Amino acid sequence: MKSKDKIMYALLDLAQDYEFSQITNEMIIQTSNVSRGTYYKYFNIKEDILVYIESNFDSRIFNLVSQHTVEDYKTPFHFLGNIVFPALYERRDMLRILYSSSLRAHWMAYLEEVYTNWSEKFFADYKEVKTIPHYYAHRGVVKITLDLIGLWMSQEKPERPEEFSTIYLRMIHTPMIDLLPDSQKNLIGEQE
């Protein structure tokens, strides 16, 4: 394994037991079993390792995006299910840590920024639907998608990509109120 990856996995291991703010460069050096010089050859601070993790994932996803166009699929949702979800599944062990450890806040903020920007093209000609402003529709779709992926990847044994894709497509086609038990639906109807 490359030294850079040893350092990355050391941070991931530590993040499962410590808050990110508690993790020091020295802890990462000891856990990765690389020399101090090797560590500082690649990273000045632990946040640099997060950038490395992010670029590692980005290169894989953006490579897939460049090989396939969203226009080849019915919707961006089908594109995610057919192209992106299988790639995420291959990295499920790392993603489980990113979504369920002390790195979650950093990871989610990064994903929201990148994928809100990436998905803007799909909302370019958005017209308000049932008085839902563009901001809420666009960012809501991104956040819901990222949270559903997070729920999937946080499981000890996540469903295979094709199973999750079916669940994901059902979730986005189901109004949130229909996910509630009938007793709760009635209470909402009374408050409107």
C-alpha positions in Angstrom: 0.0 0.0 0.0 1.3 3.5 -0.8 2.4 5.6 2.1 -0.2 8.2 1.2 -3.0 5.6 1.5 -1.6 4.2 4.7 -1.9 7.7 6.2 -5.4 8.1 4.8 -6.5 4.8 6.3 -4.9 5.7 9.6 -7.1 8.8 9.8 -10.1 6.8 9.0 -9.3 4.2 11.7 -8.7 7.0 14.3 -11.9 8.8 13.3 -13.9 5.8 14.4 -12.7 6.2 18.0 -11.9 9.9 18.4 -13.4 13.2 17.5 -11.7 14.8 14.5 -10.5 17.7 16.7 -8.8 15.2 19.1 -6.8 13.5 16.3 -3.2 14.8 16.0 -0.6 14.4 13.3 1.4 12.4 15.7 -1.4 9.9 16.2 -1.8 9.5 12.5 1.9 9.0 12.0 2.0 6.3 14.7 -1.2 4.5 13.4 0.0 4.6 9.8 3.4 3.3 10.7 5.1 5.8 8.3 8.0 8.0 9.2 7.5 11.6 10.2 9.3 12.7 7.1 7.0 10.6 4.9 3.9 12.0 6.6 5.0 15.6 6.0 6.1 14.9 2.5 2.4 14.4 1.6 0.4 16.3 4.3 1.0 19.4 6.4 -2.1 19.1 8.5 -4.8 16.5 9.0 -7.3 18.5 6.9 -5.0 17.8 3.9 -5.8 14.2 4.3 -9.5 15.0 4.0 -8.8 16.8 0.8 -7.0 13.7 -0.4 -10.0 11.5 0.4 -12.3 13.9 -1.3 -10.2 14.1 -4.5 -9.8 10.3 -4.5 -13.6 10.0 -4.5 -14.1 12.8 -7.0 -11.7 11.4 -9.5 -13.6 8.1 -9.5 -17.1 9.6 -9.7 -16.1 12.3 -12.3 -14.4 9.7 -14.4 -17.7 7.8 -14.5 -19.6 10.9 -15.2 -17.3 11.7 -18.1 -17.7 8.2 -19.6 -21.5 8.3 -19.4 -23.9 11.2 -19.9 -26.9 11.8 -17.8 -28.8 12.1 -21.1 -28.3 8.4 -21.6 -30.8 7.8 -18.7 -34.4 8.9 -18.1 -33.4 11.1 -15.1 -30.4 12.0 -13.0 -31.9 9.6 -10.4 -31.6 6.7 -12.9 -28.1 7.8 -13.7 -27.2 7.7 -10.0 -28.7 4.2 -9.7 -27.1 2.7 -12.7 -23.7 4.4 -12.7 -22.8 6.0 -9.4 -24.3 3.6 -6.8 -22.2 0.6 -8.0 -19.1 2.8 -7.7 -20.0 3.8 -4.2 -20.7 0.2 -3.3 -17.2 -0.7 -4.3 -15.9 1.8 -1.6 -18.6 0.9 1.0 -16.1 0.2 3.8 -14.5 3.6 3.5 -17.8 5.3 3.0 -19.3 3.7 6.1 -16.5 5.3 8.1 -17.0 8.7 6.4 -20.7 8.6 7.0 -20.7 7.2 10.5 -17.5 8.5 12.2 -16.4 11.9 13.5 -15.6 12.8 9.8 -19.3 12.9 8.9 -19.7 16.6 9.3 -16.7 17.4 7.1 -17.8 14.8 4.6 -21.4 16.0 4.3 -20.4 19.6 4.0 -18.0 18.7 1.2 -20.6 16.6 -0.6 -23.3 19.2 -0.3 -21.1 21.9 -1.8 -19.8 19.8 -4.7 -23.0 18.1 -5.6 -25.2 21.2 -5.2 -23.0 22.9 -7.7 -22.9 19.8 -10.0 -26.6 19.3 -10.0 -27.5 23.0 -10.7 -27.7 22.3 -14.4 -30.7 20.0 -13.8 -32.5 22.8 -12.1 -31.7 25.6 -14.6 -35.2 25.7 -16.0 -37.0 25.0 -12.8 -40.4 26.4 -12.4 -41.9 26.5 -8.9 -43.8 23.4 -8.2 -46.7 23.9 -5.7 -45.1 27.1 -4.5 -41.8 25.4 -3.6 -39.0 27.8 -4.3 -36.0 26.8 -6.4 -33.6 27.0 -3.5 -35.6 24.4 -1.4 -36.3 22.1 -4.3 -32.7 22.0 -5.6 -30.9 21.8 -2.2 -33.6 19.5 -0.8 -33.1 17.0 -3.6 -29.3 17.0 -3.0 -29.6 16.7 0.8 -32.2 14.0 0.6 -30.1 12.0 -1.9 -26.9 12.4 0.2 -28.8 11.4 3.4 -30.3 8.3 1.7 -26.8 7.3 0.4 -25.5 7.9 4.0 -28.2 5.7 5.5 -27.3 3.0 2.9 -23.6 3.2 3.4 -23.8 3.4 7.2 -25.2 -0.1 7.4 -22.9 -3.0 8.4 -24.0 -4.8 5.3 -25.6 -2.4 2.8 -27.9 -3.7 0.1 -26.3 -4.4 -3.3 -26.5 -1.3 -5.6 -29.4 -2.6 -7.7 -31.5 -3.2 -4.6 -30.7 0.2 -3.1 -31.4 1.8 -6.5 -34.9 0.4 -6.3 -35.4 1.6 -2.8 -34.0 5.0 -3.7 -36.3 5.4 -6.7 -39.3 4.3 -4.6 -38.3 6.9 -1.9 -38.1 9.8 -4.3 -41.4 8.9 -5.9 -43.2 8.6 -2.6 -44.5 11.8 -0.9 -43.1 12.1 2.6 -46.5 12.1 4.2 -47.1 8.6 2.7 -44.1 7.4 4.7 -45.8 8.2 8.0 -48.2 5.8 9.8 -51.9 6.5 9.2 -52.3 7.9 12.7 -49.7 10.6 12.0 -51.1 11.4 8.6 -54.5 12.2 10.2 -52.8 14.6 12.7 -51.2 16.5 9.9 -54.4 16.8 8.0 -56.0 18.3 11.0 -53.3 21.0 11.4 -53.6 22.3 7.8 
